[in-house]
Amino acid sequence: MKIEEYISSLPESIITGEEIQIQDDSIRDIFRLASLGKDDTFYHLGCGTGNGIEIALKEFGVKKAVGIDSDVDKILQTEEIAKLENSEFRCQNILESDL
């Protein structure tokens, strides 16, 4: 499947940026399409509670994973995942974040 086909299959709420929780299986599909791997640094913009960061580190072996979200409550929920080596979480506006 091409990336364009995959994107067109996603719910509109994902594309428009509404607050949503992407299912872990969909995150894995996206990572496979992107060929995410051990040489990559992964930035999750709007990371929510950090599931994508955990999957990127544990299952795809990225060298570093950074989660950014402007919702302090969501970032506080990442406490356990933040203990993983090479993980980082930032509570900030993604438009102002240094990538």
Secondary structure by P-SEA (a helix, b strand, c coil): ccaaaaaaaccccccccccccccaaaaaaaaaaaccccccccccccccccaaaaaacccccccbbbbbbccaaaaaacccccccccbbbbbcccccccc
